[in-house]
Amino acid sequence: MSITIELSKSAEATLRQQATAKGRDVAGYASELLEKAVSGISPGASHQPNLEAWNSFVAGMREWGKKLPARHVVDDSRESMSS
């Protein structure tokens, strides 16, 4: 779908700067921003780490590690993984 949007000069300049910084053409970058906006995704959200999920994962790994025997060693070398 093609649409025409009127932007203020300052908004256009900002859009051009952001597109250039990301190595994108203005139309493609604007389209990506609009797609994210209508889908309810924050424009920067895809680049934001999910810290809550990460902290939960780390806590789970720490709890799992406490169940291992003292001085437990894991051989995760390439040689140990080949069949």
PDB file of N, CA, C and O in Angstrom:
ATOM      1  N   MET A   1       0.846  -1.176   0.000  1.00  0.00           N
ATOM      2  CA  MET A   1       0.000   0.000   0.000  1.00  0.00           C
ATOM      3  C   MET A   1       0.887   1.233   0.000  1.00  0.00           C
ATOM      4  O   MET A   1       1.896   1.281   0.704  1.00  0.00           O
ATOM      5  N   SER A   2       0.522   2.198  -0.764  1.00  0.00           N
ATOM      6  CA  SER A   2       1.259   3.455  -0.806  1.00  0.00           C
ATOM      7  C   SER A   2       0.420   4.547  -0.163  1.00  0.00           C
ATOM      8  O   SER A   2      -0.779   4.647  -0.425  1.00  0.00           O
ATOM      9  N   ILE A   3       1.042   5.363   0.675  1.00  0.00           N
ATOM     10  CA  ILE A   3       0.376   6.504   1.285  1.00  0.00           C
ATOM     11  C   ILE A   3       1.328   7.697   1.241  1.00  0.00           C
ATOM     12  O   ILE A   3       2.539   7.536   1.092  1.00  0.00           O
ATOM     13  N   THR A   4       0.770   8.875   1.371  1.00  0.00           N
ATOM     14  CA  THR A   4       1.574  10.094   1.426  1.00  0.00           C
ATOM     15  C   THR A   4       1.389  10.698   2.803  1.00  0.00           C
ATOM     16  O   THR A   4       0.263  10.845   3.279  1.00  0.00           O
ATOM     17  N   ILE A   5       2.484  11.044   3.437  1.00  0.00           N
ATOM     18  CA  ILE A   5       2.446  11.611   4.786  1.00  0.00           C
ATOM     19  C   ILE A   5       3.179  12.941   4.771  1.00  0.00           C
ATOM     20  O   ILE A   5       4.271  13.052   4.213  1.00  0.00           O
ATOM     21  N   GLU A   6       2.579  13.939   5.381  1.00  0.00           N
ATOM     22  CA  GLU A   6       3.214  15.242   5.507  1.00  0.00           C
ATOM     23  C   GLU A   6       3.925  15.298   6.861  1.00  0.00           C
ATOM     24  O   GLU A   6       3.311  15.075   7.905  1.00  0.00           O
ATOM     25  N   LEU A   7       5.214  15.595   6.830  1.00  0.00           N
ATOM     26  CA  LEU A   7       6.003  15.734   8.054  1.00  0.00           C
ATOM     27  C   LEU A   7       6.515  17.164   8.183  1.00  0.00           C
ATOM     28  O   LEU A   7       6.713  17.859   7.186  1.00  0.00           O
ATOM     29  N   SER A   8       6.723  17.587   9.411  1.00  0.00           N
ATOM     30  CA  SER A   8       7.370  18.875   9.621  1.00  0.00           C
ATOM     31  C   SER A   8       8.813  18.754   9.148  1.00  0.00           C
ATOM     32  O   SER A   8       9.353  17.652   9.051  1.00  0.00           O
ATOM     33  N   LYS A   9       9.417  19.867   8.863  1.00  0.00           N
ATOM     34  CA  LYS A   9      10.812  19.843   8.392  1.00  0.00           C
ATOM     35  C   LYS A   9      11.733  19.211   9.430  1.00  0.00           C
ATOM     36  O   LYS A   9      12.660  18.482   9.077  1.00  0.00           O
ATOM     37  N   SER A  10      11.482  19.487  10.702  1.00  0.00           N
ATOM     38  CA  SER A  10      12.346  18.910  11.742  1.00  0.00           C
ATOM     39  C   SER A  10      12.146  17.401  11.850  1.00  0.00           C
ATOM     40  O   SER A  10      13.107  16.661  12.057  1.00  0.00           O
ATOM     41  N   ALA A  11      10.894  16.938  11.710  1.00  0.00           N
ATOM     42  CA  ALA A  11      10.639  15.489  11.764  1.00  0.00           C
ATOM     43  C   ALA A  11      11.271  14.800  10.562  1.00  0.00           C
ATOM     44  O   ALA A  11      11.835  13.713  10.693  1.00  0.00           O
ATOM     45  N   GLU A  12      11.178  15.428   9.389  1.00  0.00           N
ATOM     46  CA  GLU A  12      11.792  14.857   8.199  1.00  0.00           C
ATOM     47  C   GLU A  12      13.310  14.770   8.352  1.00  0.00           C
ATOM     48  O   GLU A  12      13.919  13.765   7.986  1.00  0.00           O
ATOM     49  N   ALA A  13      13.913  15.820   8.890  1.00  0.00           N
ATOM     50  CA  ALA A  13      15.361  15.827   9.081  1.00  0.00           C
ATOM     51  C   ALA A  13      15.783  14.744  10.052  1.00  0.00           C
ATOM     52  O   ALA A  13      16.782  14.060   9.833  1.00  0.00           O
ATOM     53  N   THR A  14      15.014  14.584  11.140  1.00  0.00           N
ATOM     54  CA  THR A  14      15.324  13.541  12.126  1.00  0.00           C
ATOM     55  C   THR A  14      15.185  12.162  11.500  1.00  0.00           C
ATOM     56  O   THR A  14      16.031  11.293  11.711  1.00  0.00           O
ATOM     57  N   LEU A  15      14.117  11.958  10.728  1.00  0.00           N
ATOM     58  CA  LEU A  15      13.898  10.677  10.057  1.00  0.00           C
ATOM     59  C   LEU A  15      15.050  10.357   9.111  1.00  0.00           C
ATOM     60  O   LEU A  15      15.537   9.227   9.079  1.00  0.00           O
ATOM     61  N   ARG A  16      15.483  11.346   8.345  1.00  0.00           N
ATOM     62  CA  ARG A  16      16.606  11.145   7.415  1.00  0.00           C
ATOM     63  C   ARG A  16      17.900  10.812   8.167  1.00  0.00           C
ATOM     64  O   ARG A  16      18.657   9.934   7.752  1.00  0.00           O
ATOM     65  N   GLN A  17      18.145  11.515   9.271  1.00  0.00           N
ATOM     66  CA  GLN A  17      19.352  11.241  10.066  1.00  0.00           C
ATOM     67  C   GLN A  17      19.330   9.830  10.627  1.00  0.00           C
ATOM     68  O   GLN A  17      20.338   9.125  10.579  1.00  0.00           O
ATOM     69  N   GLN A  18      18.187   9.412  11.160  1.00  0.00           N
ATOM     70  CA  GLN A  18      18.080   8.071  11.737  1.00  0.00           C
ATOM     71  C   GLN A  18      18.243   7.001  10.664  1.00  0.00           C
ATOM     72  O   GLN A  18      18.930   6.002  10.879  1.00  0.00           O
ATOM     73  N   ALA A  19      17.614   7.207   9.510  1.00  0.00           N
ATOM     74  CA  ALA A  19      17.728   6.239   8.418  1.00  0.00           C
ATOM     75  C   ALA A  19      19.178   6.127   7.952  1.00  0.00           C
ATOM     76  O   ALA A  19      19.683   5.025   7.738  1.00  0.00           O
ATOM     77  N   THR A  20      19.836   7.256   7.799  1.00  0.00           N
ATOM     78  CA  THR A  20      21.237   7.263   7.367  1.00  0.00           C
ATOM     79  C   THR A  20      22.115   6.555   8.392  1.00  0.00           C
ATOM     80  O   THR A  20      22.999   5.781   8.027  1.00  0.00           O
ATOM     81  N   ALA A  21      21.872   6.817   9.673  1.00  0.00           N
ATOM     82  CA  ALA A  21      22.675   6.192  10.733  1.00  0.00           C
ATOM     83  C   ALA A  21      22.522   4.679  10.722  1.00  0.00           C
ATOM     84  O   ALA A  21      23.442   3.958  11.109  1.00  0.00           O
ATOM     85  N   LYS A  22      21.363   4.193  10.279  1.00  0.00           N
ATOM     86  CA  LYS A  22      21.128   2.749  10.234  1.00  0.00           C
ATOM     87  C   LYS A  22      21.443   2.159   8.865  1.00  0.00           C
ATOM     88  O   LYS A  22      21.253   0.963   8.640  1.00  0.00           O
ATOM     89  N   GLY A  23      21.928   3.001   7.946  1.00  0.00           N
ATOM     90  CA  GLY A  23      22.282   2.520   6.609  1.00  0.00           C
ATOM     91  C   GLY A  23      21.062   2.146   5.784  1.00  0.00           C
ATOM     92  O   GLY A  23      21.140   1.274   4.919  1.00  0.00           O
ATOM     93  N   ARG A  24      19.945   2.795   6.043  1.00  0.00           N
ATOM     94  CA  ARG A  24      18.688   2.478   5.357  1.00  0.00           C
ATOM     95  C   ARG A  24      18.247   3.641   4.490  1.00  0.00           C
ATOM     96  O   ARG A  24      18.652   4.780   4.723  1.00  0.00           O
ATOM     97  N   ASP A  25      17.418   3.364   3.490  1.00  0.00           N
ATOM     98  CA  ASP A  25      16.803   4.451   2.744  1.00  0.00           C
ATOM     99  C   ASP A  25      15.637   4.978   3.576  1.00  0.00           C
ATOM    100  O   ASP A  25      15.076   4.246   4.392  1.00  0.00           O
ATOM    101  N   VAL A  26      15.277   6.222   3.378  1.00  0.00           N
ATOM    102  CA  VAL A  26      14.269   6.879   4.214  1.00  0.00           C
ATOM    103  C   VAL A  26      12.921   6.170   4.110  1.00  0.00           C
ATOM    104  O   VAL A  26      12.271   5.935   5.129  1.00  0.00           O
ATOM    105  N   ALA A  27      12.496   5.830   2.909  1.00  0.00           N
ATOM    106  CA  ALA A  27      11.183   5.200   2.724  1.00  0.00           C
ATOM    107  C   ALA A  27      11.109   3.844   3.430  1.00  0.00           C
ATOM    108  O   ALA A  27      10.118   3.540   4.093  1.00  0.00           O
ATOM    109  N   GLY A  28      12.139   3.045   3.289  1.00  0.00           N
ATOM    110  CA  GLY A  28      12.163   1.735   3.945  1.00  0.00           C
ATOM    111  C   GLY A  28      12.182   1.849   5.453  1.00  0.00           C
ATOM    112  O   GLY A  28      11.506   1.094   6.153  1.00  0.00           O
ATOM    113  N   TYR A  29      12.957   2.791   5.949  1.00  0.00           N
ATOM    114  CA  TYR A  29      13.037   3.001   7.395  1.00  0.00           C
ATOM    115  C   TYR A  29      11.705   3.505   7.943  1.00  0.00           C
ATOM    116  O   TYR A  29      11.243   3.036   8.984  1.00  0.00           O
ATOM    117  N   ALA A  30      11.082   4.468   7.241  1.00  0.00           N
ATOM    118  CA  ALA A  30       9.784   4.990   7.663  1.00  0.00           C
ATOM    119  C   ALA A  30       8.739   3.877   7.657  1.00  0.00           C
ATOM    120  O   ALA A  30       7.909   3.797   8.563  1.00  0.00           O
ATOM    121  N   SER A  31       8.776   3.032   6.654  1.00  0.00           N
ATOM    122  CA  SER A  31       7.842   1.910   6.569  1.00  0.00           C
ATOM    123  C   SER A  31       8.014   0.966   7.753  1.00  0.00           C
ATOM    124  O   SER A  31       7.030   0.510   8.336  1.00  0.00           O
ATOM    125  N   GLU A  32       9.266   0.675   8.108  1.00  0.00           N
ATOM    126  CA  GLU A  32       9.549  -0.195   9.255  1.00  0.00           C
ATOM    127  C   GLU A  32       9.001   0.415  10.548  1.00  0.00           C
ATOM    128  O   GLU A  32       8.402  -0.289  11.361  1.00  0.00           O
ATOM    129  N   LEU A  33       9.204   1.715  10.736  1.00  0.00           N
ATOM    130  CA  LEU A  33       8.703   2.380  11.933  1.00  0.00           C
ATOM    131  C   LEU A  33       7.179   2.324  12.006  1.00  0.00           C
ATOM    132  O   LEU A  33       6.610   2.082  13.071  1.00  0.00           O
ATOM    133  N   LEU A  34       6.525   2.550  10.870  1.00  0.00           N
ATOM    134  CA  LEU A  34       5.064   2.500  10.851  1.00  0.00           C
ATOM    135  C   LEU A  34       4.541   1.097  11.105  1.00  0.00           C
ATOM    136  O   LEU A  34       3.557   0.919  11.823  1.00  0.00           O
ATOM    137  N   GLU A  35       5.196   0.094  10.517  1.00  0.00           N
ATOM    138  CA  GLU A  35       4.802  -1.303  10.757  1.00  0.00           C
ATOM    139  C   GLU A  35       4.860  -1.628  12.244  1.00  0.00           C
ATOM    140  O   GLU A  35       3.940  -2.233  12.796  1.00  0.00           O
ATOM    141  N   LYS A  36       5.946  -1.220  12.882  1.00  0.00           N
ATOM    142  CA  LYS A  36       6.094  -1.476  14.314  1.00  0.00           C
ATOM    143  C   LYS A  36       5.053  -0.716  15.122  1.00  0.00           C
ATOM    144  O   LYS A  36       4.523  -1.238  16.103  1.00  0.00           O
ATOM    145  N   ALA A  37       4.760   0.508  14.716  1.00  0.00           N
ATOM    146  CA  ALA A  37       3.790   1.329  15.441  1.00  0.00           C
ATOM    147  C   ALA A  37       2.394   0.717  15.383  1.00  0.00           C
ATOM    148  O   ALA A  37       1.697   0.675  16.397  1.00  0.00           O
ATOM    149  N   VAL A  38       1.981   0.247  14.222  1.00  0.00           N
ATOM    150  CA  VAL A  38       0.625  -0.312  14.110  1.00  0.00           C
ATOM    151  C   VAL A  38       0.512  -1.709  14.704  1.00  0.00           C
ATOM    152  O   VAL A  38      -0.587  -2.167  15.017  1.00  0.00           O
ATOM    153  N   SER A  39       1.639  -2.383  14.858  1.00  0.00           N
ATOM    154  CA  SER A  39       1.598  -3.706  15.478  1.00  0.00           C
ATOM    155  C   SER A  39       1.755  -3.628  16.988  1.00  0.00           C
ATOM    156  O   SER A  39       1.706  -4.650  17.673  1.00  0.00           O
ATOM    157  N   GLY A  40       1.945  -2.415  17.514  1.00  0.00           N
ATOM    158  CA  GLY A  40       2.059  -2.225  18.955  1.00  0.00           C
ATOM    159  C   GLY A  40       3.450  -2.451  19.498  1.00  0.00           C
ATOM    160  O   GLY A  40       3.640  -2.487  20.714  1.00  0.00           O
ATOM    161  N   ILE A  41       4.428  -2.603  18.620  1.00  0.00           N
ATOM    162  CA  ILE A  41       5.807  -2.816  19.049  1.00  0.00           C
ATOM    163  C   ILE A  41       6.510  -1.468  19.100  1.00  0.00           C
ATOM    164  O   ILE A  41       6.442  -0.693  18.146  1.00  0.00           O
ATOM    165  N   SER A  42       7.175  -1.189  20.196  1.00  0.00           N
ATOM    166  CA  SER A  42       7.948   0.040  20.311  1.00  0.00           C
ATOM    167  C   SER A  42       9.070   0.006  19.284  1.00  0.00           C
ATOM    168  O   SER A  42       9.720  -1.030  19.139  1.00  0.00           O
ATOM    169  N   PRO A  43       9.328   1.106  18.558  1.00  0.00           N
ATOM    170  CA  PRO A  43      10.367   1.094  17.522  1.00  0.00           C
ATOM    171  C   PRO A  43      11.716   0.570  17.988  1.00  0.00           C
ATOM    172  O   PRO A  43      12.419  -0.061  17.199  1.00  0.00           O
ATOM    173  N   GLY A  44      12.100   0.801  19.217  1.00  0.00           N
ATOM    174  CA  GLY A  44      13.388   0.309  19.704  1.00  0.00           C
ATOM    175  C   GLY A  44      13.284  -1.021  20.424  1.00  0.00           C
ATOM    176  O   GLY A  44      14.294  -1.554  20.885  1.00  0.00           O
ATOM    177  N   ALA A  45      12.075  -1.571  20.530  1.00  0.00           N
ATOM    178  CA  ALA A  45      11.866  -2.757  21.353  1.00  0.00           C
ATOM    179  C   ALA A  45      12.641  -3.973  20.873  1.00  0.00           C
ATOM    180  O   ALA A  45      13.129  -4.753  21.692  1.00  0.00           O
ATOM    181  N   SER A  46      12.765  -4.151  19.566  1.00  0.00           N
ATOM    182  CA  SER A  46      13.436  -5.345  19.075  1.00  0.00           C
ATOM    183  C   SER A  46      14.917  -5.365  19.427  1.00  0.00           C
ATOM    184  O   SER A  46      15.556  -6.416  19.369  1.00  0.00           O
ATOM    185  N   HIS A  47      15.461  -4.222  19.788  1.00  0.00           N
ATOM    186  CA  HIS A  47      16.870  -4.144  20.131  1.00  0.00           C
ATOM    187  C   HIS A  47      17.107  -4.092  21.633  1.00  0.00           C
ATOM    188  O   HIS A  47      18.248  -4.043  22.092  1.00  0.00           O
ATOM    189  N   GLN A  48      16.026  -4.103  22.388  1.00  0.00           N
ATOM    190  CA  GLN A  48      16.135  -4.039  23.837  1.00  0.00           C
ATOM    191  C   GLN A  48      16.220  -5.453  24.404  1.00  0.00           C
ATOM    192  O   GLN A  48      15.394  -6.298  24.058  1.00  0.00           O
ATOM    193  N   PRO A  49      17.184  -5.727  25.255  1.00  0.00           N
ATOM    194  CA  PRO A  49      17.236  -7.066  25.860  1.00  0.00           C
ATOM    195  C   PRO A  49      16.099  -7.241  26.858  1.00  0.00           C
ATOM    196  O   PRO A  49      15.680  -6.286  27.512  1.00  0.00           O
ATOM    197  N   ASN A  50      15.611  -8.456  26.967  1.00  0.00           N
ATOM    198  CA  ASN A  50      14.565  -8.764  27.937  1.00  0.00           C
ATOM    199  C   ASN A  50      15.269  -9.138  29.237  1.00  0.00           C
ATOM    200  O   ASN A  50      15.584 -10.305  29.466  1.00  0.00           O
ATOM    201  N   LEU A  51      15.513  -8.145  30.083  1.00  0.00           N
ATOM    202  CA  LEU A  51      16.293  -8.358  31.298  1.00  0.00           C
ATOM    203  C   LEU A  51      15.578  -9.254  32.295  1.00  0.00           C
ATOM    204  O   LEU A  51      16.226 -10.014  33.015  1.00  0.00           O
ATOM    205  N   GLU A  52      14.261  -9.180  32.349  1.00  0.00           N
ATOM    206  CA  GLU A  52      13.515 -10.032  33.273  1.00  0.00           C
ATOM    207  C   GLU A  52      13.709 -11.508  32.908  1.00  0.00           C
ATOM    208  O   GLU A  52      13.949 -12.339  33.784  1.00  0.00           O
ATOM    209  N   ALA A  53      13.605 -11.828  31.622  1.00  0.00           N
ATOM    210  CA  ALA A  53      13.804 -13.206  31.176  1.00  0.00           C
ATOM    211  C   ALA A  53      15.247 -13.644  31.431  1.00  0.00           C
ATOM    212  O   ALA A  53      15.488 -14.770  31.867  1.00  0.00           O
ATOM    213  N   TRP A  54      16.206 -12.753  31.160  1.00  0.00           N
ATOM    214  CA  TRP A  54      17.609 -13.089  31.378  1.00  0.00           C
ATOM    215  C   TRP A  54      17.885 -13.358  32.851  1.00  0.00           C
ATOM    216  O   TRP A  54      18.533 -14.348  33.189  1.00  0.00           O
ATOM    217  N   ASN A  55      17.398 -12.485  33.731  1.00  0.00           N
ATOM    218  CA  ASN A  55      17.619 -12.659  35.168  1.00  0.00           C
ATOM    219  C   ASN A  55      16.975 -13.942  35.669  1.00  0.00           C
ATOM    220  O   ASN A  55      17.531 -14.615  36.537  1.00  0.00           O
ATOM    221  N   SER A  56      15.811 -14.289  35.133  1.00  0.00           N
ATOM    222  CA  SER A  56      15.145 -15.536  35.500  1.00  0.00           C
ATOM    223  C   SER A  56      15.986 -16.740  35.053  1.00  0.00           C
ATOM    224  O   SER A  56      16.136 -17.707  35.801  1.00  0.00           O
ATOM    225  N   PHE A  57      16.528 -16.677  33.840  1.00  0.00           N
ATOM    226  CA  PHE A  57      17.373 -17.750  33.331  1.00  0.00           C
ATOM    227  C   PHE A  57      18.622 -17.928  34.198  1.00  0.00           C
ATOM    228  O   PHE A  57      18.985 -19.045  34.566  1.00  0.00           O
ATOM    229  N   VAL A  58      19.264 -16.815  34.514  1.00  0.00           N
ATOM    230  CA  VAL A  58      20.485 -16.867  35.331  1.00  0.00           C
ATOM    231  C   VAL A  58      20.179 -17.436  36.711  1.00  0.00           C
ATOM    232  O   VAL A  58      20.944 -18.254  37.223  1.00  0.00           O
ATOM    233  N   ALA A  59      19.079 -17.018  37.318  1.00  0.00           N
ATOM    234  CA  ALA A  59      18.705 -17.530  38.635  1.00  0.00           C
ATOM    235  C   ALA A  59      18.454 -19.033  38.562  1.00  0.00           C
ATOM    236  O   ALA A  59      18.861 -19.775  39.456  1.00  0.00           O
ATOM    237  N   GLY A  60      17.791 -19.481  37.510  1.00  0.00           N
ATOM    238  CA  GLY A  60      17.547 -20.912  37.334  1.00  0.00           C
ATOM    239  C   GLY A  60      18.832 -21.701  37.171  1.00  0.00           C
ATOM    240  O   GLY A  60      18.969 -22.792  37.724  1.00  0.00           O
ATOM    241  N   MET A  61      19.777 -21.155  36.411  1.00  0.00           N
ATOM    242  CA  MET A  61      21.057 -21.834  36.220  1.00  0.00           C
ATOM    243  C   MET A  61      21.848 -21.900  37.523  1.00  0.00           C
ATOM    244  O   MET A  61      22.518 -22.896  37.795  1.00  0.00           O
ATOM    245  N   ARG A  62      21.772 -20.850  38.322  1.00  0.00           N
ATOM    246  CA  ARG A  62      22.467 -20.864  39.618  1.00  0.00           C
ATOM    247  C   ARG A  62      21.880 -21.929  40.533  1.00  0.00           C
ATOM    248  O   ARG A  62      22.613 -22.640  41.220  1.00  0.00           O
ATOM    249  N   GLU A  63      20.545 -22.035  40.539  1.00  0.00           N
ATOM    250  CA  GLU A  63      19.904 -23.056  41.370  1.00  0.00           C
ATOM    251  C   GLU A  63      20.278 -24.455  40.883  1.00  0.00           C
ATOM    252  O   GLU A  63      20.547 -25.344  41.691  1.00  0.00           O
ATOM    253  N   TRP A  64      20.296 -24.647  39.578  1.00  0.00           N
ATOM    254  CA  TRP A  64      20.675 -25.932  39.006  1.00  0.00           C
ATOM    255  C   TRP A  64      22.122 -26.262  39.371  1.00  0.00           C
ATOM    256  O   TRP A  64      22.435 -27.405  39.706  1.00  0.00           O
ATOM    257  N   GLY A  65      22.996 -25.270  39.307  1.00  0.00           N
ATOM    258  CA  GLY A  65      24.405 -25.471  39.629  1.00  0.00           C
ATOM    259  C   GLY A  65      24.626 -25.890  41.070  1.00  0.00           C
ATOM    260  O   GLY A  65      25.573 -26.620  41.364  1.00  0.00           O
ATOM    261  N   LYS A  66      23.769 -25.440  41.970  1.00  0.00           N
ATOM    262  CA  LYS A  66      23.896 -25.820  43.380  1.00  0.00           C
ATOM    263  C   LYS A  66      23.643 -27.302  43.601  1.00  0.00           C
ATOM    264  O   LYS A  66      24.074 -27.853  44.614  1.00  0.00           O
ATOM    265  N   LYS A  67      22.954 -27.957  42.677  1.00  0.00           N
ATOM    266  CA  LYS A  67      22.634 -29.379  42.808  1.00  0.00           C
ATOM    267  C   LYS A  67      23.754 -30.283  42.299  1.00  0.00           C
ATOM    268  O   LYS A  67      23.717 -31.496  42.503  1.00  0.00           O
ATOM    269  N   LEU A  68      24.739 -29.697  41.644  1.00  0.00           N
ATOM    270  CA  LEU A  68      25.842 -30.494  41.110  1.00  0.00           C
ATOM    271  C   LEU A  68      26.825 -30.852  42.220  1.00  0.00           C
ATOM    272  O   LEU A  68      26.966 -30.111  43.193  1.00  0.00           O
ATOM    273  N   PRO A  69      27.503 -31.984  42.074  1.00  0.00           N
ATOM    274  CA  PRO A  69      28.503 -32.358  43.076  1.00  0.00           C
ATOM    275  C   PRO A  69      29.655 -31.345  43.114  1.00  0.00           C
ATOM    276  O   PRO A  69      29.937 -30.662  42.130  1.00  0.00           O
ATOM    277  N   ALA A  70      30.292 -31.273  44.247  1.00  0.00           N
ATOM    278  CA  ALA A  70      31.435 -30.366  44.393  1.00  0.00           C
ATOM    279  C   ALA A  70      32.494 -30.696  43.345  1.00  0.00           C
ATOM    280  O   ALA A  70      32.719 -31.865  43.030  1.00  0.00           O
ATOM    281  N   ARG A  71      33.131 -29.685  42.818  1.00  0.00           N
ATOM    282  CA  ARG A  71      34.185 -29.804  41.812  1.00  0.00           C
ATOM    283  C   ARG A  71      33.728 -30.519  40.536  1.00  0.00           C
ATOM    284  O   ARG A  71      34.532 -31.149  39.849  1.00  0.00           O
ATOM    285  N   HIS A  72      32.461 -30.418  40.232  1.00  0.00           N
ATOM    286  CA  HIS A  72      31.917 -31.032  39.018  1.00  0.00           C
ATOM    287  C   HIS A  72      32.550 -30.373  37.791  1.00  0.00           C
ATOM    288  O   HIS A  72      32.653 -29.148  37.727  1.00  0.00           O
ATOM    289  N   VAL A  73      32.969 -31.178  36.825  1.00  0.00           N
ATOM    290  CA  VAL A  73      33.608 -30.674  35.612  1.00  0.00           C
ATOM    291  C   VAL A  73      32.785 -31.120  34.412  1.00  0.00           C
ATOM    292  O   VAL A  73      32.383 -32.280  34.324  1.00  0.00           O
ATOM    293  N   VAL A  74      32.538 -30.204  33.498  1.00  0.00           N
ATOM    294  CA  VAL A  74      31.820 -30.511  32.267  1.00  0.00           C
ATOM    295  C   VAL A  74      32.806 -30.386  31.124  1.00  0.00           C
ATOM    296  O   VAL A  74      33.452 -29.351  30.959  1.00  0.00           O
ATOM    297  N   ASP A  75      32.921 -31.441  30.336  1.00  0.00           N
ATOM    298  CA  ASP A  75      33.795 -31.398  29.166  1.00  0.00           C
ATOM    299  C   ASP A  75      32.947 -30.991  27.969  1.00  0.00           C
ATOM    300  O   ASP A  75      32.254 -31.820  27.378  1.00  0.00           O
ATOM    301  N   ASP A  76      33.006 -29.715  27.619  1.00  0.00           N
ATOM    302  CA  ASP A  76      32.229 -29.240  26.481  1.00  0.00           C
ATOM    303  C   ASP A  76      33.124 -28.913  25.289  1.00  0.00           C
ATOM    304  O   ASP A  76      32.814 -28.040  24.479  1.00  0.00           O
ATOM    305  N   SER A  77      34.230 -29.627  25.202  1.00  0.00           N
ATOM    306  CA  SER A  77      35.138 -29.420  24.074  1.00  0.00           C
ATOM    307  C   SER A  77      34.513 -30.006  22.812  1.00  0.00           C
ATOM    308  O   SER A  77      33.618 -30.848  22.887  1.00  0.00           O
ATOM    309  N   ARG A  78      34.987 -29.560  21.665  1.00  0.00           N
ATOM    310  CA  ARG A  78      34.484 -30.095  20.398  1.00  0.00           C
ATOM    311  C   ARG A  78      34.707 -31.600  20.314  1.00  0.00           C
ATOM    312  O   ARG A  78      33.858 -32.335  19.811  1.00  0.00           O
ATOM    313  N   GLU A  79      35.841 -32.044  20.805  1.00  0.00           N
ATOM    314  CA  GLU A  79      36.168 -33.467  20.708  1.00  0.00           C
ATOM    315  C   GLU A  79      35.157 -34.318  21.497  1.00  0.00           C
ATOM    316  O   GLU A  79      34.806 -35.419  21.073  1.00  0.00           O
ATOM    317  N   SER A  80      34.700 -33.807  22.631  1.00  0.00           N
ATOM    318  CA  SER A  80      33.767 -34.601  23.432  1.00  0.00           C
ATOM    319  C   SER A  80      32.382 -34.646  22.808  1.00  0.00           C
ATOM    320  O   SER A  80      31.578 -35.509  23.161  1.00  0.00           O
ATOM    321  N   MET A  81      32.085 -33.734  21.888  1.00  0.00           N
ATOM    322  CA  MET A  81      30.761 -33.686  21.281  1.00  0.00           C
ATOM    323  C   MET A  81      30.685 -34.434  19.971  1.00  0.00           C
ATOM    324  O   MET A  81      29.583 -34.695  19.489  1.00  0.00           O
ATOM    325  N   SER A  82      31.800 -34.788  19.379  1.00  0.00           N
ATOM    326  CA  SER A  82      31.757 -35.485  18.093  1.00  0.00           C
ATOM    327  C   SER A  82      31.453 -36.961  18.304  1.00  0.00           C
ATOM    328  O   SER A  82      31.790 -37.553  19.330  1.00  0.00           O
ATOM    329  N   SER A  83      30.821 -37.515  17.321  1.00  0.00           N
ATOM    330  CA  SER A  83      30.433 -38.941  17.477  1.00  0.00           C
ATOM    331  C   SER A  83      31.446 -39.890  16.872  1.00  0.00           C
ATOM    332  O   SER A  83      31.261 -41.106  16.924  1.00  0.00           O
TER     333      SER A  83
END
